[in-house]
């Protein structure tokens, strides 16, 4: 269905045509009319007619001039000229204009209807030809993009296709690869209801509107590759930022991550830009928040030595039954990894897998049979299915928490054993309290107070204080250790409070204990 603009300065002629033709039946969906060329031109600017039916001789602007101006708005507009004048000059102008017909007045409605039908047929052919050209162009755009990124050694065919698409493309242009990775709003790997071809088409229209030379294609079911070809002196920073904002808007409601490779000289090296963009795209694994990733040669990666050290420390926490420190190590190391996105993702995945392996090994050493942990294959499958670092962290922490929960539930550690374990591992924390232990063990403070005294014969506070004093004895043996230093190491607020408490429990001051120990050691050395 098409749009027709009728222009004639005779009101009776316009009304006669408007009222006596069944427009819908002949393929016209909308008709506008005007009484002169100037008004018609104003209407045409917004209406953009497919067919112009116009009188020739009109005040202010004749039909020939109007036709030329309308063709500037829509070069494919079909022109039908009406006139009661058969002057040869007008006829020649209409021929040069490629008007479909020169219709004499008075108007024969039946004959005019046939000419409008022919105009509709012409528009049908124009539309089909445009669709064919656009489909062929779109095929070349997609095929060239995928060819350039998949055929490093044999790119001649795709360079030739690129020249067909953009005959004015300079061989000295810069090539920049941009990759788009889409996720559902819940960041799952299973995209639902996504039409990547529709998104690609909308991206193409955006780039066309910006007069860009480009190719693009779907690298897989959730990734689009764009290669831009820019002038040699082009500064891509402002344009890239604006383009990124438009791309994010186009891809809504999906979550979009964008990576841009290095700009290279010439389309022949587009593959190099693609490789850097592909590598950068892996960095989305490290953070959901960083949506636009540019090449940065200053970025660093973590070493194997660092990872190995963290695994070693984590293993000691698991063996010592220190849930808090094990979980905190995972939290801190994850943050540290996220700050080094150049680290190979395979190294990161291997790190978390080894942490979980340590938990599984410790589970196998445990005497209790009640502890349930996933097997090795399931763990590796689950880790590899994670799209983001935080997902792996949370999964690893869940395995650690499950391990300790199962231990507690199986009575491998009684409730008071749990409390004692925390005291023995955290006595040096001067903020350690019943409330903190209650939160960690899920035991109420009154229960801990009553049950702890039943099992140990001492109050929690008394036991903790005496344990700290006992731990200080070893430090006092080294005369280089200052009293304030020792107090801090065993959980006391300051040296004075430590000395008073020490005397109260041991009957002598820390200094006297140290002196007595030194005398006893000398006697032992003499013997």
N, C-alpha and C positions, 0 to 999 in steps of 0.2 A: 504494500500500500504506500502511496506517494502523496506529496504535498504539491498543490498547484496555486499559483498566484495569478489572478485575473486583473488586467489593467486596461481601463478604457474611460475616456472622459465623458462618454455618453451614458447617463444613468440607465436609460431604457435598455441599452445593449447589455450592460452588466447584469441587470436584473433578469433579462430574458435568458441569458446563458446560465446564470446561477440557478434559476427556478426550473429549467427545462431539461436538465441533464441529471441522470441518476449516477452521481459521482461514485458511490461505494461499489456499484455494479461494475464500473469500468476500471476499478483499482485505485481510486483517489480517496484517501482517508480524510483530508482536510483541504478546504479552499479558503483563501483570503482574497479580498478585492480592494482596489484603490482607484481613485478617479484621475490620477496623474502620475507621471514618472517619479517625481520627487517623493511623494507619499509612498509609492510602491517600493522605492529604494530603502526607505526607513523600515518598512515592514520586512523586507527581504533580509535585512541584517540579522534579525532574530529568528524569523520564520524559516529562512534558508530553503527556498522552494526547489523541488525537483523538476518542475515544469513551469515555464513562464508563458502565459497566453496574453499577448499585449497588442494594443493598437499601435500604429506607427505615429500618426500625427496627433500630438497632444501638447497642451501648454506646459511651459516650464522645462520639460525634458521629453524628447521624443522616444519612441519605442526602441529605435536602434541604439541610442546612447544608453537607455535603461538596460537593454539586453547585455551590452558590454559590461556594465557595472555589476549586474547580477552574476555574470560569468566569473567576475573576480571573486564573488562570495562563494559560488559553487560552480567550478569549472565544468562539471558534468551536467549542468542544468540543460534540459531540452527547451528549445525556443519555438513557439508558434506565433507567427506574425499575422495580425489582422489589419486590413486597410481597405478603404473605399477608393483609394488612389492607386493607380497603376503606373506611377512614374517610374521610369527605368532606373533612376538613381537609388530609389528605395529598394527596388528589387535586387540590384547589385549588392547593396549593403547587407540585405538579408542573406544572400548567397554567401558572401564573405564571412558572415556570422555563423554559417552552417545551420541556419534555421531549418526546422523540419519541413515547414510549408509556409507559403505566402497565401493566406486565406482572404478572399474578397468579401467585402460587405455589399449588400446585407448578408448577415450570417445565416447559413443553412445549418440548423442544429444537428441534423442527422449526419451531415458531412463533417462538421466540426467534431462531433462525438467520435467518428472513426479516426480522425487525426489525433485526438487525445489518446485513443486506444493505442495507436501506433507509438505515441510518445511513451506510454506506459511500457510497451514492449521493448523500446530502446532502453528505458531505465532498468528493465529486468536484465537485459544483456549486460549493461554497465555494472550492475550489482553483482552478477555472477562472475564477471571478469575480475572485479575487485576482490571477490572472495577467493578466486583461484590464485590471483597474484599474492594476496595476503597469506593464504595457506602455504603456497610455495615459499614465500619469504620466511614464514614462521618455521617451516621445515628446515630451511637453510640456517636460520638463526640457531635452532636447537642442535642440528647435526654438526655445525661448525664448532659450537662451544664444546660439545662432547668429544669431537675429533681432536681439537687442540689439546685437551687435557689427557687424552688416552693414547695419543700417537706421537710421542716425543720424537721418534726417529723418522717418521714419515708424515710431515705436516703439510706438504706441498698442495695436496688436494684441498685441504681446508683453508689454506691461505688464498687459493684461487676462489673458493666460495666466498670468502670474506671480501675479496675485491669485487665480486659480482654484487654483493649486498651494498657495498660502499665504494663506488668507483673513484671517489675523491679521497680515499684513505691514503694518508702519507706513509711511506715505508719507514719513516723516522719517528712515527708516533710512539707514544708510551702505552704499554699494555699493563693493566691492573686487574688482577683476579679478586673478586669478592665472593665469599661463600656464605650462604644463609642456612642455618640449621633451625628447624622448627620443632617445637614440643607442644603437647597438650597443656592446658592451663594447670594441670596437676603435675606437670613435668614427667609424666610417664613416657616410656619408650614406645607405647602403642598409640599411634595417632589415629583418632577416630574422626570420621566425616571430613577428611581433608581432601580437597581437590587441588592437587599441586599444579595441574595444567591451568586451572583458573587463576591461581596465584601468579604463575609464571606469565600469563597473558596480561594481568594487571601491572606486573612489574615492567613488562615490555612497553605498555602504553605510557607508563611513567617516564621511562627512558626516552621514548619517542618524543614525548611532549617537551623534554629537556634537550632535544636535538642531539642525543648521544649516539655515537657509533658503538655498538655493543653486539655481543652474542650471549645467549644464556640457555641453560638446559638443566633438567633434573638429574643430579648425579645418583640419587637413590630416592626412596619413598619419602624422605623428610629433609633432603638437602638440595638446594638450588645453587648452581654455579653461574656467576655473571663475569664476563670479561669485558672491560671497558677499554676503548682505544681512544687515546687523548692526544692533543697536540704536544709536541716535544717540550714546549715551555710551560705546560699546564701545571699549576699548583693545586694539587688535589685535596688539600686539607679542608678548606671551607666547603667546597662542593661535596666532599665525602661526608662531612657531618650532616649537611642538609639532606643528602641522599639517604643516609642511614635513618634519619627521622621519618622520612617518607616511606621507606621500606618497612619499618616497624609498624607504621599506621596501616599499610596495605595488608600486612600479614595477620592483623587482629582477626579473631580473638586468640590466635595461637601465640605462644611465647617464642620470640625470635632472638637468635644469637648471630652476630655478624663478625666475620674475620676478613681482614684485607691483607693480601700478600704484598711483597715488595713490587714497586713499579719497575718494569723492565723496558729495554729499548727494542721496539719493533714487535710485530705480532708473532714472529718466529720463536720468540722467547717466552711466549705467554705461559708455556708449561712451567717455567721456573717460578713465575708469580703464583701459579696454581699450587705448586708444591709447598711454598711457604704459607699460603692461606690455609691449606689442608692441615699443615702442622699446627698452625695457630688455633685452628678450630678445636683441636684436642684440649685446649686450655679451658674450654667451657666446663670441663670436668671439675675444675678446681673451685668454681664459684658460680652460683646461680645469679649473682648480682651484677657481674661484669658482662654486659650485653654486647659491647663493641670492642673487638680485640685487634690492635694494630701491631705491626712488627716493632720489636724493641730489642736491639742487640745488647742492651745492658742487663737484661733479665738473666738471673742465675738459676741453677738447679741444685738440688740437694745431693750429697754424696752417698755412696753405699755405706761408708764408714758411719755417717750420722745415723742412718736407718738401723744398722747393725747394733749400735750402741743403745738405741731406744728399745730394741727387741730384748737386749740383754737385761736392761733395767726392768722392763715390763715383766720378764720371766721371774726375776727376784721378787717382785711384788706379788705375783700369783702364788709362788711357792710359800711366801710368808703370810698368805691369807689377807693381804692388804687391798681390799676392794677399792677404797677411796683413792689410793695412790695409783692403782692400775687404771681406773677410769680417768683420773686427772691427766695421766701421761697420754692417754689416747686423745683427750681434748686438746692438750697443749701441742702435741706433735701434729695433729690435724691442722691446727691454726698455722703452725710453722710451714707445713707442706703447702697450704693454700697461698702463702706468700712467695712461693717459688714455683710458679706455673710452668717453668721450662723443664721441670723434672719429668722424666718419662713416666707416662701413666702406668706402664707395665711394672715399673719399679715400685710405684705407690701401691698398686694392687697386690704385688708380692709381699710388701711390708705388712699390710693388714691380714693377709692370708697367714703369714708366719705368726702374727700375734695370736690369731685364733688357734693355730696349730699348737702353740704353747699351752693354751687353755685345754685343748683336747688331750694333750700329753699328760698334763697334770690330772685331768679327770681319770685317765687310765691308771695313774699311780695311786689314786684314791682307793681306800679300802671299801668305801660304800658303793653299792650297786645302783643306788637310786638316782644318781646324777645322770641327766639326759642331755646330750649335746648332739648336734647334727654331725653326719659323717663328712669325711674330707671332700668327696666329690660334690655333695650338696653345697658345702661351704664355698667351693671355688665357683660353682655355677651361680650361686647367689651373688657373690662379689662381682663377678663379670657382668651380671645383669644390671648393676648399679650405674646410673648415668652421671651421678655427681659424687664428689668427695664426701659430702655430708651424709649421703645415704650409706656409704661404706662405714663411716665412723659410727653412725647410729646402730648399724647391724653388728659391728664388732663389740660395741658397748653392750648390746643386748645379749650377746653370747657370754660376755664376762659376768654380767648381772645374773644371767640364768645359772651359770656355773656356781656362783656363790649362794644364790637362793636355794639351789638344790642341796648344796652342802649343809646349809642351815636347816633345811626341811628334813634332811636325813639324819639329823643329830650328829653328824660328823663333828660339828662344833655345837655344844649346848649354848643356850642363850648367854650364860655367864662366861663361857669360853669366848664367845664373840666379844663381849665387853672387855675381857682380859686381853684379847688379841689387839683390840684398838688401843688400850692403855699401853701395851708393850711396844706398839709401833708408833704411837703418837704422843708419848709422855713428854717429849721435848716441845710440844705445842703449848704455850702458856695459856692459850684460850680454851684448851680442852675442858669440856664440862659434861655434866649428866645430860643436859638438853641436847648437846651435839651427838652424844653417843645414842641417845634415844632416837634421834632422827635417822641415824645410820643403821640401827639394829631393829627399828620398828617395835621396840619394847618401851613401855611406859616408864616414866621416871620413878613412880612409887614401886613398881615391880622390880626395877633394877636395884633400888635401895634395899628392899627387904630380902630379895633373893641373893644379892651379892654378899650381904653380911652372913646369910645362912651358909653359903658355900665357902667363903674365905675367912669368916670370923672377924672381919674388919669392915668398917664403913668404906664407901667408895673413896671419899676424900682422904681417909687415913691410908688406904692402900696405895693410892696414887702418889701421895706425898712420900711415903716410905720407899716406893719404887724409884722415885726420882732421886732420893738421897742415895740409895744403893747404886744407882747408875753414876752418881757423881764421884764415887770412891775411886773408880779407875782413872778419872780425869785428874783427881787430886794427887795421884801418884807422880804426875809430871809437874815438877816445880815451875815449869815455864808457863803453865796455864794460870791465868789470872782468875781470881774469885768471880768477878763479874762475868767473864767468859764462860766459866763452868756453870754459873747460875743460869745463863741464857741457854746453854746447850742442853740442860736437863729440865727446862720449862719454868724456871722461876723468873719473876718480874725484874728482880735486881739482886745485887750481891748481898745487901744488908738483910733482906728477907730470907735469902738462902742461908746465910750464916746463923740467924736466929733459929730457923727451922732445923738446921743441922745439929745445933747444940741441944735443942729440945729432944731430938730423937736419939742422937748418939752420946749425949752427955758431955761432949767436948766440941770446941770450935773446929771449923775446917782447917785452920792453920795448925792447931794442935794435932789434929789427925795426920796432917801431912808431915809434921815434924816427927811424930811417933813412928809413922811408917818408914821414914828415912832412917831413923835409929835402928829399927827392927831389921831393915834391909842390910845395914852395915854389919850388924851382929851376925846375920846369916852369911854374909860374904866372908867374915873372919873365920867362922866355923868351917 
